Amino acid sequence: MSSHQDRLDFALDLARQAGQFALGHFRAIDTLAIESKGHQDLVSNADRDTETLVRDAIAARFPDDGIVGEEHGRVHGTSGFDWVIDPIDGTANFVRGIPQWCVALACAQDGEPVVGVIYEPASGEMFSALRGGGAFVNGKPMRASTAASLTEGSVMVGVSGRTDPKVAVALVEAIVSQGGMFFRNASGALGLAYAASGRLLGYVEEHMNSWDCLAGLLMVEEAGGATLPIDPGTALDHGTRVVAGGAAIYPALSAIAEHAFPPR
């Protein structure tokens, strides 16, 4: 456990450092160099520079750990630990001046997340989780929603250019038809953090990259919620389906996802 706690302490410091670095770019938004990686998929020099900062810090502190990141290549380690990093989750918001974006860091051991940190610089909120050690926001314990009905709150529905838009439409239709409401803020990591903190009932998306979801999935679990199990052999490099939420609402979310998601 001590190695997990060491990595959590490191991740908390690093996320704050990276977040403040990215925030400097955000405040100088007119100077950003922005590119398109595909449909509704943007990247800026701020993403790349922030990821470089994070990678360099990890390599210096834990040189035997692997690294999986959104903007740069895969690094394979020998320790059994892999850092999974999204330097700026919510780039579409970031480059348009919308203060809904975050730094997401997870550390996985043998493919399973054991540390998760999500830092939102604009609000100063720091979400964190340690496997077996609970989930917290700014040091206070988080609890996933105890609601048992979709009528009691909102569910975040994720969608990206990688997936069939009909799936997202089916998810939204099912949620609304059962008296619920859908939510989307263009940052999947923050959406999962909000599910872990009980602000949202849950989160559903056909496919998420590991750097967008592993930290948040751990938070939901440690906050007493439920999640669709990941495949530790494939999730880091190929992503995963995501269904997550409060324990009481999870069966309803799972049923909606099973009906809307295409067969594997």
N, C-alpha and C positions, 0 to 999 in steps of 0.2 A: 504493500500500500504506500510505503514511503516514496517509492519512485513515482507513483501516481500523484501524490501530494506535491512532490518537487516539480513535476511537470505542470500541475495546476497553478502553483505559485508563479512559475515562469510565464505561463500563458496569460495570466492576469496582467502581469507587468508588460508583457510584449503587446497584448491587444491594446492596452491604453497608449503605449508609445506609438504603435502603428496607427491607431485611430486619430491621435493628435497630429501626426504627420499628414494623414489623408485630409484631415480637417483644414489644414493649411492650404492644400490644393483646392478644396471645396470653396474656401473663402476667396480664392483667386480664380473663380470658375471661367472667367473670360479668357484665361491663358491656357486652358486645357487643350491638348491635342486628342481629338476623339476619332475613333475608327469604328466601323461596323464589322463584326465577326459573322454576321448572318442576320436572319429575320429577328427583329426586336432583341438583338444581342450586341451590346455596345461595349467598348473598352476604351480607356483613356490612359494617358501616361501616368496618371495618379494610381491606377490599378497596378500597373507594372512596377512602378517605383516602390509602392507600398509592399507588394509581394517580395520584391528584392530585399527590402529591409527585414521582413519577417524571416525569409529564408536564411539570410546571413546570420541573424541572431540564433536561429535554431542550429545551424551548422556549427557555430562557435560553442554553444552550450551543450548540445547533444549530437556530436559528430557521427555517431553510429546509428542514429534514427533516420528513417526514410521520410520523404516529403512528397505529398500529392497536392498540387496547387492548380488554380484555374488558369494562370497566365504563363507559367513556365513549365519546363519538362519535369518528368517523374524522376525522383531520386530514390534508389533502393538502398535500404540500410541493412544492418546485421543484428540489431538489438531486439527485433520483434515489435518495435514501436514505429508508427508512422504518423507524421503530422499532416493534417488535412486542412488546407488554408484557403480562405476566400478573402483577399485583401480588402475588397469593397463589394459586399453583396447589396445589390440595389443600384447598380451603376446607372441604369436608366433614370433613376431619381437623382442620383449624384450629379450627373452632367446637365440636368435641367434645373438644378437649384432647389430640389425638393429634399428637405432634411429627414428622409427616411431611408437610411442606409447604415451598414454596420461592418465591422471587422469580425469574421467568424473563424475561430480556431478550434480544431478538435485534435486529440491525440488518441490513436487507436492502438490496441495491443492485440496482435494476431487477428486484425481485421475488425475487432469490436471496440467501439469508442469507450474510453475510460475517463477522458477529460474533455470538457466542452466549455468554451468561452465565447460569448457574443457581446460585443461592445458597440453601443450606439453613441458616437461622439456628440451628436447634436443635442441629445437629451442628457447625456452623462450617465445613462443606465448601463450597468455591467451585469450581464446574466452569466451564471456559471453553474457547472455541475461536475461532480466527482463520482465515479462508479462506486456505489455503496455509501456515499457520503452526503447525499442530498443535493438539492438545487436551490440557487439563491439569486436574488436580484439586489444589487448594492448591499450585499451582506445579509439580507433578510430572507428567510426561507420562502420558497415558492411552493404553491400547491396548484395542481391542475384543477380544472372545473369539476364540481361535483354534480352538475346538472345531468339529468337523465333524459331530457327532451330537447329536441332541436329548437323548440319554441322559446328556449331560455337564453339564446345568445346567437353568436355568429360563428361561422366556420370559414377559415381561409381556404380558398380554392386556388391552387397553383396552376399556372399554364406557361408554356414556353414554346419557342419555335421548333423544338424537337418533337413535340407531341401533336396528336390529332386534335384540332380545336373542338371537334364534336364530343370528345371525352369531357373536356371542361364544361361545355354547354350541358351535357347530361348530368354532370355533378351538380352544377348550379340549379338546374331544373328540379332535381330530386330534393335538394336541400330546401329550396323555396316551397315546393309543393307539400313538404312536411311541416311547414310553418316556421322554418328557420330563415336565416339571412346569411348571405355570402359576403366575404371580405377579401380584399386584395390590396396589398400595398407595394407590390413589386420587389419585395425582399423576402424570400422564402425563409432565410435564417431567422429574421425578426418575427415572421409569422409563427414559427415553431416556438420561439422564446415566449411569444404572447400566449400560445396554447399552454406552455408549461406554467405560466404565471396565472392562468385562469382567466385572462382577459378575453380569450377566444375559447370556444368549446373544443376546437380541434383544427386539424389541418389535413388536407387531402390533395395529392398530386400524383399523376400517372408515372412521372419519372423525374427524379432530382439527382443532380450530381452530388457526390459525397461531400464536397466542400460546402455545399449549400445546406446539407441536412444533418450530418452526423452529430455536430455539437447540439443542435436543437432536439434531436431524437433522444439523446442521452438526458437532456434536461426534462423532457416530458416524462420519461421513465422514472427519474429520480424525484420528480414532483408528484409521484403517485398516479400518473396517467398510464396509458397503454399505447403501444405502437405495433405496427406490422413488423415482424422480425425481418432483419436484413440478412443477406447472405454474406458472411464475413470473407468468403473467398472471392467475391466479385464486386461488392459494393464500392470499395475504395476506388477502383479503376473504371468501373462501368456504371456506377450509380444504382438507384433502387426505386421501387415504388414506395410511396409514403402514405400511411394512414396513421394519424396520431391524435390523441385527445384524452379528455378525462375518462377514467375507467368506466363510469356509468354510461357515457354517451358513445364509447368506442364501438359497441356492437352495431349501433345504428349507422355510424360512419363506415364501418367495415362492410355492411350490407349494401350501402350506396355505392361504395367503391367497387365491390365485386360485380355489381350490375353494370357499372359504367365503364370499367377498365376492359380492354380487349383481352382475349385469352392469351396466356403466355406462350 
